[in-house]
Amino acid sequence: MPFLSIVIPAFNRAHTVVSTIESFIAQDYKNWEMLVVDDHSKDDTKQVVEAFCEKDSRIHYLVNERKKGAQGARNTGILHASAEWILIFDADDKAHFNFLSKLVAGIQNDIDVVSCDLNAVHTDVNKIEVMEGGGDGYIEPLLMSHQKYIYFDVGIIRKSKLLEIELLDEDCPAYQEFDTHLRLSAICKYKWVKEALVDWFVGGIDTITSKKKLNRNARCYVVWHNRKRWRELEYNAFIHEVLSLFAHSSLKAKWLLIKAAPEILLFWPAVYINIVIRLINRKCNTHIPQI
């Protein structure tokens, strides 16, 4: 039984998936299986992957059984995975030789996600940028406030937690990592390895991240589907500030806060509306005026 299942969605990636698979064959950690899920490619992806399957019994070729697209292919791989720990990895990126061993070393009984930094390789301008992110513990507030970001390629996740959030959202058009980890962060404890162990290639004309209109629509989608949790997060922060002010104020000020309580409660719906407007403005580069 493998300890780790590597899920790689692939659509017309015959020209890149070779180097991706080879980067895992070269790993110093060997107890894994790989599920390459073909999203009905039109090129030679099947033949390329099956050639690896003949040489290495840990590598398996599957066809996407769910909704077409990367998320459907990922979910197909997750459901077929035999290990408790899942790594979702793109078919055009590369793992450093010690990537898996470093992540596996970070696993503890109360940890649900282990992740690390990555190298963003900008192929269009020939530049490498170290992308730091993540954090330890329960990082939901950091993700909700956009102080941190998590990528699929650099995190191993308990399969039970992916099933608990009912798999990945197959309707999410982009920012899929952000959406998934927003939902995971509500129930998962994270561990971060502060080392860049993956080369993430960006800048290709056929990548989702290059489509600006799609990105704006996806940002609206993620904000809308997580609106309740944003409201709860902002509300909890607001209540914490009020209670802190009450605890450290004079008796006269406490009485003023008590008298103001009804107005504070009436004021909150307007605060929430302004929070939503601010998020949409920030994520979609719009200029909707606040009330």
DASUL-V541061 format. One record per residue. RES is the residue in three letters. PSI is psi as a letter, one per 30 degrees, with the letter a starting at -180 (* if undefined). OMEGA is omega in radians with two decimals (* if undefined). NEAR is the number of other ideal C-beta (glycine too) atoms within 8 Angstrom. Layout:
res->[RES,RES]
psi->[PSI,PSI]
omega->[OMEGA,OMEGA]
near->[NEAR,NEAR]
//
This chain:
res->[MET,PRO,PHE,LEU,SER,ILE,VAL,ILE,PRO,ALA,PHE,ASN,ARG,ALA,HIS,THR,VAL,VAL,SER,THR,ILE,GLU,SER,PHE,ILE,ALA,GLN,ASP,TYR,LYS,ASN,TRP,GLU,MET,LEU,VAL,VAL,ASP,ASP,HIS,SER,LYS,ASP,ASP,THR,LYS,GLN,VAL,VAL,GLU,ALA,PHE,CYS,GLU,LYS,ASP,SER,ARG,ILE,HIS,TYR,LEU,VAL,ASN,GLU,ARG,LYS,LYS,GLY,ALA,GLN,GLY,ALA,ARG,ASN,THR,GLY,ILE,LEU,HIS,ALA,SER,ALA,GLU,TRP,ILE,LEU,ILE,PHE,ASP,ALA,ASP,ASP,LYS,ALA,HIS,PHE,ASN,PHE,LEU,SER,LYS,LEU,VAL,ALA,GLY,ILE,GLN,ASN,ASP,ILE,ASP,VAL,VAL,SER,CYS,ASP,LEU,ASN,ALA,VAL,HIS,THR,ASP,VAL,ASN,LYS,ILE,GLU,VAL,MET,GLU,GLY,GLY,GLY,ASP,GLY,TYR,ILE,GLU,PRO,LEU,LEU,MET,SER,HIS,GLN,LYS,TYR,ILE,TYR,PHE,ASP,VAL,GLY,ILE,ILE,ARG,LYS,SER,LYS,LEU,LEU,GLU,ILE,GLU,LEU,LEU,ASP,GLU,ASP,CYS,PRO,ALA,TYR,GLN,GLU,PHE,ASP,THR,HIS,LEU,ARG,LEU,SER,ALA,ILE,CYS,LYS,TYR,LYS,TRP,VAL,LYS,GLU,ALA,LEU,VAL,ASP,TRP,PHE,VAL,GLY,GLY,ILE,ASP,THR,ILE,THR,SER,LYS,LYS,LYS,LEU,ASN,ARG,ASN,ALA,ARG,CYS,TYR,VAL,VAL,TRP,HIS,ASN,ARG,LYS,ARG,TRP,ARG,GLU,LEU,GLU,TYR,ASN,ALA,PHE,ILE,HIS,GLU,VAL,LEU,SER,LEU,PHE,ALA,HIS,SER,SER,LEU,LYS,ALA,LYS,TRP,LEU,LEU,ILE,LYS,ALA,ALA,PRO,GLU,ILE,LEU,LEU,PHE,TRP,PRO,ALA,VAL,TYR,ILE,ASN,ILE,VAL,ILE,ARG,LEU,ILE,ASN,ARG,LYS,CYS,ASN,THR,HIS,ILE,PRO,GLN,ILE]
psi->[k,k,f,k,k,j,k,j,k,k,j,h,g,f,f,f,f,e,e,e,e,e,f,e,e,g,k,f,k,f,i,l,l,k,j,j,j,k,h,h,l,f,a,g,e,e,e,e,e,f,e,e,e,f,f,j,f,f,k,k,k,l,k,k,f,a,k,k,l,e,e,e,e,e,e,e,e,e,f,f,k,f,l,f,k,k,k,k,k,l,g,g,l,k,k,l,f,g,e,e,e,e,e,e,f,f,k,l,e,g,k,f,k,k,l,l,l,l,j,j,j,j,f,f,g,h,k,k,k,k,j,k,a,b,l,k,b,j,g,e,e,e,e,e,g,g,f,l,k,k,k,e,f,g,k,k,k,k,e,e,e,e,e,e,g,h,a,l,j,f,f,j,f,a,h,e,e,e,e,e,f,e,e,e,f,f,f,k,k,l,k,k,j,i,k,j,g,k,j,j,k,l,f,k,f,g,l,e,f,f,j,e,e,e,e,e,e,e,e,e,e,e,e,e,f,g,e,e,e,e,e,e,e,e,e,e,e,e,e,e,e,e,e,e,e,e,e,g,l,l,e,e,e,e,e,e,e,e,f,f,e,e,e,e,e,f,f,e,e,e,e,e,e,e,e,e,e,e,e,e,e,e,f,g,h,l,h,k,k,l,*]
omega->[3.12,3.11,-3.02,3.04,3.13,-3.12,-3.12,3.03,-3.09,3.01,-3.10,-3.10,3.12,-3.08,-3.11,-3.00,3.13,-3.12,3.10,-3.14,-3.14,3.14,3.09,3.05,-3.12,-3.09,3.05,3.02,-2.93,-3.00,-3.11,2.92,3.12,3.09,3.07,-3.05,-3.10,-3.13,3.09,-3.13,3.10,-3.12,-3.06,-3.13,-3.12,-3.10,-3.13,-3.10,-3.12,3.05,3.06,-3.13,3.14,-3.09,-3.03,-3.06,3.12,-3.05,-3.09,3.10,3.10,3.02,-3.12,-3.11,-3.04,-3.11,-3.11,-3.10,-3.06,-3.11,3.09,3.11,3.11,-3.14,3.06,3.13,-3.14,-3.10,3.13,-3.08,-3.13,-3.12,3.10,3.14,-3.06,2.95,3.06,-2.99,-3.13,-3.02,3.09,3.12,-3.09,3.08,3.03,-2.97,-3.11,-3.09,-3.07,-3.11,3.12,-3.14,3.14,3.12,-3.13,-3.10,3.02,-3.06,-3.07,-3.13,-3.12,3.14,3.03,-3.06,-3.07,3.05,3.08,3.03,3.04,-3.12,-3.11,-3.05,-3.09,-3.12,3.08,-3.11,3.08,-3.10,3.10,-3.13,3.11,-3.12,3.03,-3.05,-3.12,3.07,3.14,-2.94,-3.12,3.14,3.13,3.12,-3.11,3.12,3.09,3.04,-3.14,3.12,3.13,3.09,3.10,-2.96,-2.99,-3.09,2.96,-2.96,3.05,3.12,-3.13,3.13,3.07,3.07,-3.13,3.09,3.09,3.06,-3.10,-3.12,-3.08,3.09,-3.13,-2.99,3.13,-3.05,-3.03,3.07,-3.11,-3.14,-3.11,-3.09,2.98,-3.13,3.12,-3.04,3.10,-3.06,-3.01,3.00,-3.01,2.99,-3.06,3.03,-3.02,3.14,3.13,-3.02,-3.13,2.99,-3.11,-3.05,-3.11,3.07,3.11,-3.06,-3.10,3.13,3.14,-3.06,3.14,-3.06,-2.98,-3.11,3.11,3.14,3.14,3.09,-3.13,3.10,3.08,-3.13,-3.10,3.12,-3.08,-3.06,3.09,-3.03,-3.11,-3.12,3.05,3.13,-3.14,3.14,3.14,-3.14,3.14,3.11,3.13,3.13,3.12,3.14,3.13,-3.14,3.10,3.11,-3.14,-3.06,-3.03,-3.11,3.11,3.12,3.13,3.14,3.09,3.14,3.10,3.11,3.12,3.12,-3.10,-3.05,3.12,3.14,3.10,-3.14,3.09,-3.11,-3.01,3.11,3.11,3.10,-3.14,3.12,3.14,3.08,3.13,3.12,-3.13,3.11,3.13,3.11,-3.08,-3.06,-3.04,3.12,3.09,-3.10,3.09,-3.12,3.07,-3.11,*]
near->[4,10,9,15,16,11,14,16,14,15,11,8,13,12,6,9,16,9,8,17,14,8,12,12,7,6,14,7,10,5,6,15,13,12,13,14,15,15,13,8,12,4,8,6,14,9,8,11,15,9,8,10,11,5,6,7,4,8,13,10,10,12,8,13,5,8,7,6,8,10,13,13,16,14,12,14,16,15,7,9,12,7,13,6,13,14,13,13,12,10,12,9,12,9,15,10,8,10,12,14,10,12,16,13,6,10,10,6,3,4,11,10,16,14,15,17,14,14,12,10,10,11,9,6,6,5,6,7,7,9,12,6,11,12,9,7,6,7,12,11,7,9,15,12,7,6,5,10,9,13,12,11,12,11,15,12,14,11,13,7,13,13,9,7,10,4,9,11,9,11,7,14,8,11,11,12,10,11,14,12,12,14,9,14,13,8,8,12,9,16,12,11,12,6,7,10,14,14,10,13,10,10,9,10,4,4,9,9,7,9,9,6,6,10,12,11,10,12,11,11,13,13,13,7,9,12,9,6,11,13,10,8,12,11,10,8,8,10,8,8,8,10,8,8,10,9,6,5,8,5,5,6,9,10,8,8,12,7,6,8,8,6,7,9,7,7,8,10,7,8,10,11,9,10,11,11,12,9,10,12,11,6,10,9,5,6,4,7,5,6,6]
//
